[in-house]
Amino acid sequence: MDDPRSAALTVVTVCRNPGDLLAGAIDSVAALGRDDVAHIVIDGASTDGTVDALRAMSRPRLWWRSESDRGVYDAMNKGWAWAGEDTYVLYLGADDRVLSLPTPQELTCAKAGGAALIYGDAVIGDTPFPSRFTAELLTGNTLHHQALLVQKAVHPAPPFDTRYRVFGDWDFNVRLWKQGVKAVHLPSLRSYAGPGGISSSRPLGEAFELVRGHAGRWTASIVWVRIVKRKLMARLARRA
């Protein structure tokens, strides 16, 4: 594969100053030995030696670029734009790992059946996270991008709203659900997600505005109270 745009499945990793973590994410994809999988790294002009490390890497089907960006979702949009028009896209953080991917036959069957979205399951730290593509998305992000494949053809333009600092992927997932895209769950899609990602901060204002925009003020108020309760419980647990 001389061009990542010909891949059936594209893994996109965005990062800035990831240190030694990035090599683990890249190795987890390369270890699968898949000729139909491209890995694109969008680096945000790192200053920690990441660019030198990428230059020194010899990995098949790995492409990268390093340049400044306007935040994580701007970088994710760049990766989406670089991916091929007929590919499924998966976002993998520098501290995440792919455990397994759907087989080429499964991807072909999913595409033939009209499934624009394929979701599997993730483990976040030591905690299993079973994914769900239901109306629950209106009150919380029940899909983790580390175990989510989205066919680029369903949204050819870069899909992430860069006004969001933390919840741009949740917003995109809700829009896909409201659009009524066909989805299929495949247990063969499994990933490990490093704990403590940007969404773990759960900014109250951003969550409220996202849910209000999609489901109304009453639902947004319920979500706001739920997040406050979780924050308080987490703080009490740390003090115990």
TORKOL-4160 file (C-alpha; in steps of 0.2 Angstrom, whole numbers, padded with zeros to 4 digits, m for minus):
240
<pt num="1" X="0000" Y="0000" Z="0000"/>
<pt num="2" X="0009" Y="0016" Z="m0006"/>
<pt num="3" X="m0005" Y="0028" Z="m0002"/>
<pt num="4" X="m0016" Y="0027" Z="0015"/>
<pt num="5" X="m0031" Y="0033" Z="0005"/>
<pt num="6" X="m0032" Y="0015" Z="m0003"/>
<pt num="7" X="m0034" Y="0007" Z="0015"/>
<pt num="8" X="m0050" Y="m0002" Z="0019"/>
<pt num="9" X="m0048" Y="0003" Z="0037"/>
<pt num="10" X="m0038" Y="0019" Z="0043"/>
<pt num="11" X="m0032" Y="0021" Z="0061"/>
<pt num="12" X="m0029" Y="0040" Z="0065"/>
<pt num="13" X="m0018" Y="0045" Z="0080"/>
<pt num="14" X="m0017" Y="0063" Z="0085"/>
<pt num="15" X="m0005" Y="0069" Z="0098"/>
<pt num="16" X="0006" Y="0082" Z="0105"/>
<pt num="17" X="0022" Y="0079" Z="0116"/>
<pt num="18" X="0016" Y="0061" Z="0119"/>
<pt num="19" X="0033" Y="0055" Z="0124"/>
<pt num="20" X="0036" Y="0036" Z="0124"/>
<pt num="21" X="0018" Y="0032" Z="0123"/>
<pt num="22" X="0016" Y="0035" Z="0105"/>
<pt num="23" X="0027" Y="0020" Z="0100"/>
<pt num="24" X="0016" Y="0008" Z="0110"/>
<pt num="25" X="0000" Y="0014" Z="0100"/>
<pt num="26" X="0010" Y="0012" Z="0083"/>
<pt num="27" X="0017" Y="m0005" Z="0088"/>
<pt num="28" X="m0001" Y="m0011" Z="0093"/>
<pt num="29" X="m0007" Y="m0007" Z="0075"/>
<pt num="30" X="0008" Y="m0014" Z="0066"/>
<pt num="31" X="0008" Y="m0030" Z="0076"/>
<pt num="32" X="m0009" Y="m0035" Z="0068"/>
<pt num="33" X="0001" Y="m0037" Z="0051"/>
<pt num="34" X="m0014" Y="m0031" Z="0041"/>
<pt num="35" X="m0010" Y="m0025" Z="0023"/>
<pt num="36" X="m0028" Y="m0017" Z="0022"/>
<pt num="37" X="m0025" Y="m0005" Z="0037"/>
<pt num="38" X="m0016" Y="0012" Z="0036"/>
<pt num="39" X="m0010" Y="0021" Z="0052"/>
<pt num="40" X="m0010" Y="0040" Z="0051"/>
<pt num="41" X="m0002" Y="0050" Z="0064"/>
<pt num="42" X="m0006" Y="0069" Z="0066"/>
<pt num="43" X="0007" Y="0077" Z="0077"/>
<pt num="44" X="0004" Y="0094" Z="0084"/>
<pt num="45" X="0021" Y="0101" Z="0082"/>
<pt num="46" X="0028" Y="0091" Z="0097"/>
<pt num="47" X="0044" Y="0098" Z="0105"/>
<pt num="48" X="0048" Y="0082" Z="0115"/>
<pt num="49" X="0057" Y="0072" Z="0102"/>
<pt num="50" X="0042" Y="0064" Z="0094"/>
<pt num="51" X="0046" Y="0070" Z="0077"/>
<pt num="52" X="0063" Y="0063" Z="0077"/>
<pt num="53" X="0056" Y="0047" Z="0084"/>
<pt num="54" X="0043" Y="0046" Z="0069"/>
<pt num="55" X="0057" Y="0049" Z="0057"/>
<pt num="56" X="0067" Y="0035" Z="0064"/>
<pt num="57" X="0053" Y="0023" Z="0063"/>
<pt num="58" X="0052" Y="0009" Z="0050"/>
<pt num="59" X="0034" Y="0003" Z="0051"/>
<pt num="60" X="0024" Y="m0003" Z="0036"/>
<pt num="61" X="0008" Y="0007" Z="0032"/>
<pt num="62" X="0012" Y="0021" Z="0043"/>
<pt num="63" X="0011" Y="0039" Z="0038"/>
<pt num="64" X="0013" Y="0055" Z="0048"/>
<pt num="65" X="0014" Y="0074" Z="0048"/>
<pt num="66" X="0019" Y="0087" Z="0061"/>
<pt num="67" X="0012" Y="0104" Z="0061"/>
<pt num="68" X="0003" Y="0116" Z="0073"/>
<pt num="69" X="m0016" Y="0115" Z="0075"/>
<pt num="70" X="m0030" Y="0123" Z="0084"/>
<pt num="71" X="m0034" Y="0109" Z="0096"/>
<pt num="72" X="m0037" Y="0090" Z="0097"/>
<pt num="73" X="m0053" Y="0091" Z="0086"/>
<pt num="74" X="m0044" Y="0101" Z="0073"/>
<pt num="75" X="m0031" Y="0088" Z="0072"/>
<pt num="76" X="m0044" Y="0074" Z="0071"/>
<pt num="77" X="m0052" Y="0083" Z="0057"/>
<pt num="78" X="m0035" Y="0083" Z="0048"/>
<pt num="79" X="m0034" Y="0065" Z="0050"/>
<pt num="80" X="m0051" Y="0062" Z="0043"/>
<pt num="81" X="m0047" Y="0073" Z="0028"/>
<pt num="82" X="m0032" Y="0063" Z="0024"/>
<pt num="83" X="m0041" Y="0046" Z="0025"/>
<pt num="84" X="m0048" Y="0038" Z="0009"/>
<pt num="85" X="m0065" Y="0041" Z="0004"/>
<pt num="86" X="m0071" Y="0023" Z="0005"/>
<pt num="87" X="m0062" Y="0018" Z="0022"/>
<pt num="88" X="m0068" Y="0015" Z="0039"/>
<pt num="89" X="m0059" Y="0027" Z="0052"/>
<pt num="90" X="m0054" Y="0023" Z="0070"/>
<pt num="91" X="m0046" Y="0036" Z="0082"/>
<pt num="92" X="m0033" Y="0029" Z="0093"/>
<pt num="93" X="m0024" Y="0040" Z="0106"/>
<pt num="94" X="m0006" Y="0039" Z="0110"/>
<pt num="95" X="m0009" Y="0030" Z="0126"/>
<pt num="96" X="m0022" Y="0018" Z="0118"/>
<pt num="97" X="m0019" Y="0001" Z="0110"/>
<pt num="98" X="m0028" Y="m0009" Z="0097"/>
<pt num="99" X="m0031" Y="m0027" Z="0103"/>
<pt num="100" X="m0040" Y="m0034" Z="0088"/>
<pt num="101" X="m0049" Y="m0027" Z="0072"/>
<pt num="102" X="m0063" Y="m0035" Z="0062"/>
<pt num="103" X="m0057" Y="m0046" Z="0048"/>
<pt num="104" X="m0057" Y="m0041" Z="0030"/>
<pt num="105" X="m0072" Y="m0052" Z="0027"/>
<pt num="106" X="m0081" Y="m0044" Z="0041"/>
<pt num="107" X="m0078" Y="m0027" Z="0035"/>
<pt num="108" X="m0084" Y="m0032" Z="0017"/>
<pt num="109" X="m0100" Y="m0039" Z="0024"/>
<pt num="110" X="m0103" Y="m0024" Z="0035"/>
<pt num="111" X="m0101" Y="m0013" Z="0020"/>
<pt num="112" X="m0112" Y="m0024" Z="0009"/>
<pt num="113" X="m0125" Y="m0023" Z="0023"/>
<pt num="114" X="m0125" Y="m0004" Z="0023"/>
<pt num="115" X="m0117" Y="m0003" Z="0040"/>
<pt num="116" X="m0109" Y="0015" Z="0041"/>
<pt num="117" X="m0104" Y="0012" Z="0059"/>
<pt num="118" X="m0095" Y="m0003" Z="0067"/>
<pt num="119" X="m0093" Y="m0003" Z="0086"/>
<pt num="120" X="m0084" Y="m0015" Z="0097"/>
<pt num="121" X="m0079" Y="m0014" Z="0115"/>
<pt num="122" X="m0065" Y="m0005" Z="0125"/>
<pt num="123" X="m0056" Y="m0008" Z="0141"/>
<pt num="124" X="m0053" Y="0009" Z="0150"/>
<pt num="125" X="m0038" Y="0005" Z="0162"/>
<pt num="126" X="m0045" Y="m0010" Z="0171"/>
<pt num="127" X="m0063" Y="m0007" Z="0168"/>
<pt num="128" X="m0073" Y="m0015" Z="0153"/>
<pt num="129" X="m0083" Y="m0003" Z="0143"/>
<pt num="130" X="m0097" Y="m0011" Z="0133"/>
<pt num="131" X="m0102" Y="0000" Z="0119"/>
<pt num="132" X="m0120" Y="0005" Z="0114"/>
<pt num="133" X="m0128" Y="0014" Z="0100"/>
<pt num="134" X="m0144" Y="0019" Z="0106"/>
<pt num="135" X="m0154" Y="0035" Z="0112"/>
<pt num="136" X="m0143" Y="0034" Z="0128"/>
<pt num="137" X="m0131" Y="0044" Z="0118"/>
<pt num="138" X="m0142" Y="0059" Z="0121"/>
<pt num="139" X="m0137" Y="0059" Z="0140"/>
<pt num="140" X="m0119" Y="0052" Z="0139"/>
<pt num="141" X="m0106" Y="0045" Z="0127"/>
<pt num="142" X="m0109" Y="0027" Z="0126"/>
<pt num="143" X="m0097" Y="0024" Z="0112"/>
<pt num="144" X="m0078" Y="0025" Z="0114"/>
<pt num="145" X="m0068" Y="0031" Z="0099"/>
<pt num="146" X="m0055" Y="0018" Z="0102"/>
<pt num="147" X="m0068" Y="0004" Z="0098"/>
<pt num="148" X="m0078" Y="0013" Z="0084"/>
<pt num="149" X="m0076" Y="0013" Z="0065"/>
<pt num="150" X="m0085" Y="0026" Z="0055"/>
<pt num="151" X="m0086" Y="0025" Z="0036"/>
<pt num="152" X="m0080" Y="0041" Z="0029"/>
<pt num="153" X="m0093" Y="0040" Z="0015"/>
<pt num="154" X="m0106" Y="0044" Z="0028"/>
<pt num="155" X="m0099" Y="0061" Z="0032"/>
<pt num="156" X="m0085" Y="0065" Z="0018"/>
<pt num="157" X="m0082" Y="0083" Z="0026"/>
<pt num="158" X="m0072" Y="0084" Z="0042"/>
<pt num="159" X="m0085" Y="0080" Z="0055"/>
<pt num="160" X="m0079" Y="0087" Z="0072"/>
<pt num="161" X="m0085" Y="0104" Z="0078"/>
<pt num="162" X="m0070" Y="0112" Z="0084"/>
<pt num="163" X="m0079" Y="0123" Z="0096"/>
<pt num="164" X="m0079" Y="0109" Z="0108"/>
<pt num="165" X="m0064" Y="0106" Z="0118"/>
<pt num="166" X="m0068" Y="0089" Z="0126"/>
<pt num="167" X="m0084" Y="0082" Z="0119"/>
<pt num="168" X="m0082" Y="0084" Z="0100"/>
<pt num="169" X="m0083" Y="0065" Z="0097"/>
<pt num="170" X="m0098" Y="0063" Z="0108"/>
<pt num="171" X="m0107" Y="0077" Z="0098"/>
<pt num="172" X="m0102" Y="0068" Z="0082"/>
<pt num="173" X="m0109" Y="0051" Z="0089"/>
<pt num="174" X="m0125" Y="0059" Z="0093"/>
<pt num="175" X="m0127" Y="0067" Z="0076"/>
<pt num="176" X="m0124" Y="0050" Z="0068"/>
<pt num="177" X="m0137" Y="0042" Z="0079"/>
<pt num="178" X="m0150" Y="0056" Z="0075"/>
<pt num="179" X="m0145" Y="0054" Z="0056"/>
<pt num="180" X="m0151" Y="0036" Z="0058"/>
<pt num="181" X="m0135" Y="0028" Z="0051"/>
<pt num="182" X="m0135" Y="0009" Z="0051"/>
<pt num="183" X="m0123" Y="0002" Z="0064"/>
<pt num="184" X="m0117" Y="m0016" Z="0069"/>
<pt num="185" X="m0108" Y="m0022" Z="0084"/>
<pt num="186" X="m0093" Y="m0034" Z="0081"/>
<pt num="187" X="m0085" Y="m0042" Z="0096"/>
<pt num="188" X="m0069" Y="m0043" Z="0085"/>
<pt num="189" X="m0066" Y="m0025" Z="0087"/>
<pt num="190" X="m0057" Y="m0023" Z="0104"/>
<pt num="191" X="m0046" Y="m0009" Z="0111"/>
<pt num="192" X="m0038" Y="m0003" Z="0127"/>
<pt num="193" X="m0040" Y="0015" Z="0131"/>
<pt num="194" X="m0028" Y="0023" Z="0143"/>
<pt num="195" X="m0037" Y="0030" Z="0158"/>
<pt num="196" X="m0038" Y="0049" Z="0161"/>
<pt num="197" X="m0041" Y="0055" Z="0144"/>
<pt num="198" X="m0047" Y="0073" Z="0140"/>
<pt num="199" X="m0066" Y="0068" Z="0142"/>
<pt num="200" X="m0062" Y="0062" Z="0160"/>
<pt num="201" X="m0063" Y="0080" Z="0165"/>
<pt num="202" X="m0081" Y="0081" Z="0161"/>
<pt num="203" X="m0083" Y="0100" Z="0159"/>
<pt num="204" X="m0100" Y="0104" Z="0165"/>
<pt num="205" X="m0104" Y="0119" Z="0154"/>
<pt num="206" X="m0099" Y="0110" Z="0138"/>
<pt num="207" X="m0109" Y="0095" Z="0142"/>
<pt num="208" X="m0124" Y="0105" Z="0146"/>
<pt num="209" X="m0123" Y="0115" Z="0130"/>
<pt num="210" X="m0120" Y="0099" Z="0120"/>
<pt num="211" X="m0135" Y="0090" Z="0127"/>
<pt num="212" X="m0146" Y="0105" Z="0127"/>
<pt num="213" X="m0143" Y="0107" Z="0108"/>
<pt num="214" X="m0147" Y="0089" Z="0104"/>
<pt num="215" X="m0161" Y="0085" Z="0117"/>
<pt num="216" X="m0167" Y="0101" Z="0126"/>
<pt num="217" X="m0164" Y="0110" Z="0142"/>
<pt num="218" X="m0173" Y="0098" Z="0154"/>
<pt num="219" X="m0162" Y="0083" Z="0148"/>
<pt num="220" X="m0147" Y="0094" Z="0149"/>
<pt num="221" X="m0151" Y="0098" Z="0167"/>
<pt num="222" X="m0152" Y="0080" Z="0172"/>
<pt num="223" X="m0135" Y="0076" Z="0164"/>
<pt num="224" X="m0128" Y="0091" Z="0173"/>
<pt num="225" X="m0134" Y="0085" Z="0190"/>
<pt num="226" X="m0127" Y="0067" Z="0185"/>
<pt num="227" X="m0110" Y="0074" Z="0181"/>
<pt num="228" X="m0109" Y="0085" Z="0197"/>
<pt num="229" X="m0114" Y="0069" Z="0207"/>
<pt num="230" X="m0100" Y="0059" Z="0199"/>
<pt num="231" X="m0087" Y="0072" Z="0202"/>
<pt num="232" X="m0092" Y="0073" Z="0221"/>
<pt num="233" X="m0091" Y="0055" Z="0223"/>
<pt num="234" X="m0074" Y="0054" Z="0214"/>
<pt num="235" X="m0068" Y="0068" Z="0226"/>
<pt num="236" X="m0074" Y="0058" Z="0241"/>
<pt num="237" X="m0067" Y="0042" Z="0235"/>
<pt num="238" X="m0050" Y="0051" Z="0234"/>
<pt num="239" X="m0051" Y="0057" Z="0251"/>
<pt num="240" X="m0056" Y="0041" Z="0259"/>
